[in-house]
Amino acid sequence: MIKTARLASSITLGVLFLAGMAFAQTDPGVQSGNRGTGAALSSVLANSPSGILAFFTDGQTRFQEVETVSGGANVGLGPRFNANQCSICHAQPAVGGTGSATNPQFLFTSNGVAPGNTMPSFITANGPTREARFPFYFNSNGSVNTSNPNGGVETLFTVTGRSDASTCTSSTALPQPSFATAVSENDIIFRIPTPVFGAGLIENLDDSTLLSNQAKNLNNDFGISGTFNHNGNDGTISRFGWKAQNKSLHIFAGEAYNVEMGISNLLFPQDRPLPGEDSANGTDTGLVSTCLNLSGAGYPEDTSNPGSTGPAILDDVSAFANFMRLLAPPPTGGVVLNGSSVSASTISAGSSLFNSIGCATCHNPTPGTTQPSNFTSSLGKAPVPAFSDIEIHNMGTGLADNVSQGSAGGNQFRTAPLWGLGQRIFLLHDGRTTNLITAIQDHASNGSEASYVEEEFFNLSTTQQQEILDFLRSL
């Protein structure tokens, strides 16, 4: 168990130590060059079984297609949306990753994607690609009602002002959320996109393997516990999203299509109102009728074509899920620090320290081996080098977002997989920093299971800290 006195000293010592050394250690930063990230699994590239490479390529293509409201090849966007193609959010360092250095959302009000909108203050040209949530609903006078939890996605943009928006043209009928009020009242949190490289391996871990791994993790001297989020329907372990709230990649894709782009689909078949338009207070009325079925095709807007006389065509959500499922894990690579290559022995030393001070208690090099796969052989009987236990942990008041999802509370998050960290720009669930040192420091706060380990890191010599940072950027 974490002793209270030690927890308090860990935060104080960490801050004082950092102030005194002025970050003598250095985050090597985002590693450039192509490590091969974004490729398909090896058996998929070998087209085994026959035809699976075409499934991957089809999904990869659709993942990058631009969606329109109506009148085009890919319709159904809106009435509210955060992006108009999957790859806007999943672009770094390749399609399937996380947010890029230049945020496409920042251009939406000027390039015709969301012309009738006001750009929220927290969406910037070089900041992270974001979604926003209000942890609590507002009272009628604009104050925050902390007794009335919200937590749903407050979609950034509307189709108001677009020429293809048909009857949904009134900003009064379809307003943006009250972002300025939420910012001023500190009732807003952010999420950045999670990378999906190697996600098929995580999907193919069975519950017994994860539970066995959890039992091993609980045998530690670092004050770390941890639990799993579970699917509300069948009770099994869920594993995707910042709070491990989604059970499968199919559900993950269907929810994103509906919430992030407003496109109804086979898994989420209705247009989505804002949380304040569809809560249980008896006064909400949902979306206005003039903003329903804007594509003109009926619901769901994304579907397969069982009535077609041609070959069967998958719905987009199934194609997205196939693409994510068949992506290879991000390969490790060399590290360049201040223009010089870091030696393999330094990276190896960092790996050993990462384990010895307790980082690997949550960020397991692998949580286990997958079950046989009915998709392709590379997904079966394979280790999962994700550097995550897939568990949710109490990360303390400093990282808490006060949003509950499934059994994950407001201070709990899934252990973020670290594979691919070497080429990731924005860090932590809300993209608050680009610096690994700051991200490590932010693991310590009141109630955080990681506070003891954070202290151990900052008690290392600067040389040892640097070795861990170099190791992390090799992932």
Protein Blocks (a to p, Z undefined) as FASTA:
>chain_A
ZZfklmmmmmmmmmmmmmmnoomaacebjaedjehiaiacfklmnopaehjlmmmmmmmm
mmmpccdfbhpabgheajbdfbfcfklmmmbfbehiacdfbdfklmmmmnopammbccdf
klcfklccdddddfbacdfkopacfklcghiacdfbdcehiaklommmbfklmccddfkl
mmmnopacddddddfehklmmmmpcfklmmmmmmmmmmcceopacdddddfklopacfed
jkopafblmlmmmmmmmmmnopacfklmcccddfklmccnopagbjafklgoklonopaf
bdcdfkbcbdcdddfklmmmmmmmmpccdddddddeehiacdfklmmmmmmmmmmnopmm
mmgfbgbdcdddfkbmklgopacfeopghiacdebjklogoiaehjbcfkbccdddfehk
lmcfbgcjkopacbfklmmmmmpcghiaklmmmmmmmmpcfklmmmmmmmmmmZZ
